[in-house]
Each structure stands twice: as C-alpha cells, then as structure tokens.
C-alpha cells in the first residue's frame, strides 16, 4: 500500500499553492483527514480528484481566461471611480465560477497593481491613483461578507498596518482570506498606532490568546513603527507571535531584524499559509 500524502505533497503534485489545496479540502472537493494535526490523503484520493478536475478543466480554464480579460475592464472602472461598473465586473466573474478569493487575488489586486505601475510611469495622476484606491476599497468591502463561513472558529488573528502605512487594501484582503479559512479576525486597518496592537492583544485576552498578530508594511518609512508595534505586543503578551510582511520586507531576515517572530511571505495567500502553519503547531 502506498503511503499517505500530506497536503503539501498534494499541492506540489497538483501544481497549486498549499492554500488552494486546503480550500479543496475545506469545500469537500478533495477527500482528506487530519492525522495528529496534519491533513493527509491517499494517492488514490488524489488521483480521483485529478480525474474530476481534468473532466471539468475546459470550463475552469475558460473562466480563468475570462477573468484575465476582465482585468482591463475592472481597471478602467476603478480608475474612473465607477463603483457600480466595477462591481458588475466582479459579479460577472463570480457568476462564471470564480471564488471570492480568486476575484480579489486574480482580478482586483492585479488591476490595482497595474494602476500603481501606470502612476509610477506618469500615465496616471495622483488623483487617478487615489480615486482608484477609494473605489477598490468599496469593492473589497462589498466582497467581505462572501468570505464569512460557518463552523467552529479556529482562533483569533489580529491584522493591521503600522503608523505611517496608509495602504489599507492589503490588510483588508488578508483579513478576508483568514475569515474565509475559519479564523476570527480583529482587523485594525492602516496607520495603526503601535500601542493599539498591544491594546488589541489585551482586548482578545489570554484564554485563549490570539494565534498571531500580522503586520503589513509597504513603505520603508514605516519600518520603525513596525518595531514599536512588536515591542507593544511583547509588553502585553510575549507569547503572541508577530509576523511581518509586505513590500517593504523581502524575507525572514528582514522580519527578524524588526523583532518579529517570522515573515508572512510576499503575498496574501502566503500570509494565510503562515497562519495555517502556526495553527498546526498549536493544534492538539
């Protein structure tokens, strides 16, 4: 009999991110079971899932290409401040079979990245960039309830950006993905004073204490505020790990230099995977 596979093994064999494989399990598409706190499945179960995915592959592939073609439409809507039009693009993607996670990460965020690139190139003005961000924030807020899920809660995670960091969308996206994975989230938003991170830990309390504090930072000028926030969390409860990520950090070394327990990784999906690893470590 062939040995069981871990979910990491399955993700590698399927050519997908760990969190994508995990979503397959949580939605019942991929049969797996927990053994000593770790998801496991048989090679036969993986083969069965592969066959089902191949059978439906053409429809999913066309949906992926359709979302890629929708990005310029969404970019145009958010730059013009057309929330209604932007939401219509989102609804079309959802109707085509996209999950809320895919809409945010594969459609909305790439559109915003394109806006930022065009602003850096001088194609878009500061007003264009601000108008697009404001519209995108409203779209993300409308998507938020779609990430809520029933069932047993898996722990509380505090998410925020430090003082001087004004990019709120990455924080909101990570918070939504965590909610979609069954975690309770205390979302502090952008430009959060260092003391507020400690206050949030105290508010959650020690029984049980927060699973982690996630701090996202995209501008180097806010790195000092990250250090202050890490100190505040440790002052309230040194047992709560702080994970740092965002464009202003490039790896584990940067995170450790800020006093954090670790790095979330470069993307929102990586941040959720980092929390999942912490959750697996504390699971009985």
C-alpha positions in Angstrom: 0.0 0.0 0.0 1.4 3.4 -0.9 2.0 5.8 2.0 -0.4 8.7 2.6 0.4 12.1 1.3 0.5 15.4 3.2 -1.5 18.3 1.9 1.8 19.9 0.9 2.7 16.8 -1.2 -0.8 17.0 -2.8 -0.4 20.7 -3.6 3.0 20.1 -5.2 1.7 17.2 -7.3 -1.3 19.3 -8.4 0.9 22.3 -9.2 -1.1 24.6 -6.9 -0.5 26.7 -3.8 -0.9 25.0 -0.5 -3.9 27.2 0.4 -5.6 26.3 -2.9 -5.3 22.6 -2.0 -6.5 23.4 1.5 -9.6 25.1 0.1 -10.3 22.0 -2.0 -10.4 20.1 1.3 -12.5 22.6 3.3 -15.1 22.7 0.5 -15.3 18.9 0.2 -13.8 18.6 -3.3 -10.7 16.8 -2.1 -11.1 14.0 0.4 -8.6 14.3 3.3 -8.5 13.7 7.0 -6.5 15.1 9.9 -3.9 12.8 11.5 -2.1 14.3 14.5 -2.9 17.8 13.4 -1.9 17.4 9.8 -4.1 16.9 6.7 -3.4 13.6 4.9 -4.9 11.8 1.9 -4.2 8.6 -0.1 -2.7 8.6 -3.6 -6.0 7.1 -4.8 -7.9 10.1 -3.4 -5.6 12.5 -5.1 -5.9 10.5 -8.4 -9.7 10.7 -8.2 -9.6 14.4 -7.6 -7.2 14.9 -10.6 -9.6 12.9 -12.8 -12.6 15.0 -11.8 -10.6 18.3 -12.2 -9.4 17.2 -15.7 -13.0 16.4 -16.7 -14.1 19.9 -15.7 -10.8 21.6 -16.8 -12.0 23.2 -20.0 -14.8 25.2 -18.2 -12.5 26.3 -15.5 -9.8 27.3 -17.9 -12.2 29.4 -19.9 -13.2 31.1 -16.7 -9.6 31.9 -15.8 -9.0 33.4 -19.2 -12.2 35.4 -18.9 -11.1 36.8 -15.6 -7.7 37.8 -17.2 -9.6 39.6 -20.0 -11.8 41.3 -17.3 -8.8 43.0 -15.6 -8.5 45.9 -18.1 -12.3 46.5 -17.7 -12.0 46.5 -13.9 -9.0 48.8 -14.0 -10.9 51.2 -16.2 -13.9 51.2 -13.8 -11.9 51.7 -10.7 -9.8 54.5 -12.2 -13.0 56.3 -13.3 -14.5 55.9 -9.8 -17.3 53.8 -11.2 -18.1 51.5 -8.3 -21.3 50.2 -9.9 -19.4 49.2 -13.1 -16.6 47.7 -11.1 -19.0 45.6 -9.1 -20.7 44.5 -12.3 -17.3 43.1 -13.5 -16.9 41.3 -10.1 -20.4 39.8 -10.3 -19.7 38.6 -13.8 -16.5 36.8 -12.5 -18.4 35.3 -9.6 -21.2 34.1 -11.9 -18.6 32.4 -14.1 -17.5 30.3 -11.2 -14.7 32.3 -9.6 -14.4 32.2 -5.8 -14.3 35.5 -3.8 -10.6 34.7 -3.2 -9.9 34.4 -6.9 -11.8 37.6 -7.6 -9.7 39.5 -5.1 -6.3 38.0 -5.8 -6.5 37.2 -9.5 -8.7 40.1 -10.7 -8.8 43.1 -8.3 -5.3 43.1 -7.0 -3.6 42.8 -10.4 -5.8 45.7 -11.6 -4.6 47.8 -8.7 -1.0 46.8 -9.4 -1.5 48.0 -13.0 -2.9 51.3 -11.7 0.2 51.7 -9.4 2.5 50.9 -12.2 0.9 53.5 -14.5 1.0 56.1 -11.7 4.8 55.4 -11.3 5.2 55.8 -15.1 3.4 59.1 -15.0 0.5 57.8 -17.1 -2.0 58.3 -14.2 -2.1 61.3 -11.9 -2.1 61.2 -8.1 -5.9 61.9 -8.3 -6.3 58.9 -10.6 -4.5 56.6 -8.1 -6.5 57.9 -5.1 -9.8 57.6 -6.9 -8.9 54.0 -7.9 -7.9 53.1 -4.4 -11.1 54.6 -2.9 -13.3 52.7 -5.4 -11.3 49.4 -4.8 -11.8 49.8 -1.1 -15.5 49.9 -1.5 -15.5 46.9 -3.8 -13.4 44.9 -1.3 -15.9 45.9 1.4 -18.8 44.6 -0.7 -16.9 41.3 -1.2 -16.2 40.9 2.5 -19.4 39.1 3.6 -18.8 36.5 0.9 -15.8 35.3 2.9 -17.7 34.6 6.1 -18.1 30.9 6.8 -20.0 28.9 9.4 -18.5 26.3 11.7 -16.1 26.1 14.5 -13.8 29.0 14.8 -10.1 28.2 14.5 -8.5 31.0 16.6 -8.2 34.8 16.5 -5.7 36.7 14.4 -5.0 40.4 14.7 -4.2 42.1 11.4 -3.1 45.7 10.8 -0.6 48.1 9.2 1.7 50.3 11.3 1.7 54.0 11.8 2.7 55.8 8.6 1.4 53.0 6.4 -1.7 54.2 4.6 -2.3 51.2 2.3 -5.5 49.6 3.8 -6.4 47.2 1.0 -3.7 44.6 1.6 -4.8 44.5 5.3 -8.4 44.0 4.3 -7.6 41.3 1.8 -5.5 39.3 4.2 -8.3 39.7 6.8 -10.9 38.4 4.4 -8.9 35.4 3.4 -8.3 34.5 7.0 -12.1 34.8 7.7 -12.7 32.5 4.7 -10.4 30.0 6.3 -12.4 29.9 9.5 -10.4 32.3 11.7 -11.8 35.2 13.8 -10.1 38.4 12.7 -9.6 41.6 14.6 -8.8 44.0 11.7 -7.1 47.2 12.8 -6.7 48.7 9.3 -4.0 51.1 8.1 -1.9 53.7 10.0 -2.4 51.9 13.4 -0.5 53.3 16.4 1.9 50.9 17.9 0.1 50.9 21.3 -3.1 49.8 19.5 -1.6 46.5 18.6 -0.9 45.8 22.2 -4.3 47.0 23.2 -5.8 44.6 20.6 -3.9 41.7 22.2 -5.2 42.7 25.6 -8.8 43.0 24.3 -8.7 39.5 22.9 -7.3 38.2 26.2 -5.3 35.2 27.3 -8.0 32.5 27.2 -7.3 31.7 24.5 -4.7 34.3 23.5 -4.5 35.5 19.8 -3.0 33.0 17.5 -0.9 35.7 15.9 -0.5 39.4 15.1 0.1 40.1 11.4 1.6 43.5 10.4 1.8 44.5 6.8 4.1 47.3 5.6 4.7 48.5 2.1 6.8 51.7 2.7 10.3 51.7 4.3 9.4 54.9 6.3 7.0 52.9 8.4 9.5 50.2 9.5 10.3 52.0 12.7 6.7 51.9 13.6 6.7 48.1 13.0 9.4 47.7 15.6 7.4 49.8 18.1 4.3 47.6 17.4 6.3 44.4 18.0 7.5 45.8 21.3 4.0 46.8 22.4 2.7 43.3 21.6 5.5 41.7 23.6 4.8 44.0 26.5 1.2 42.9 26.8 1.8 39.2 26.0 5.2 37.9 24.9 3.7 34.6 24.0 1.8 36.0 21.0 3.9 35.7 17.8 4.1 38.7 15.5 4.5 38.0 11.8 5.6 40.8 9.4 5.2 41.1 5.7 4.6 43.4 2.8 6.6 45.1 0.0 8.9 46.9 2.5 10.2 43.5 3.6 12.0 40.9 1.4 12.4 37.9 3.6 12.7 36.2 7.0 15.9 38.2 7.8 14.1 41.5 7.4 11.2 40.3 9.7 13.6 39.1 12.4 15.5 42.3 12.3 12.3 44.1 13.1 11.9 41.9 16.2 9.1 39.8 14.7 8.8 36.0 15.1 8.7 35.5 11.3 7.8 36.6 7.9 4.4 36.2 6.3 5.8 35.8 2.8 5.3 38.0 -0.3 1.6 37.6 -0.9 -1.8 37.4 0.9 -2.0 33.7 0.2 1.4 33.3 1.8 0.2 35.2 4.9 -2.7 32.8 5.3 -0.4 29.8 4.9 1.9 31.2 7.6 -1.1 31.4 10.0 -2.1 27.9 9.0 1.4 26.7 10.0 1.1 28.4 13.4 -2.4 26.8 13.8 -1.0 23.4 13.0 1.8 23.8 15.6 -0.7 24.6 18.4 -3.4 22.0 17.4 -3.7 19.1 19.8 
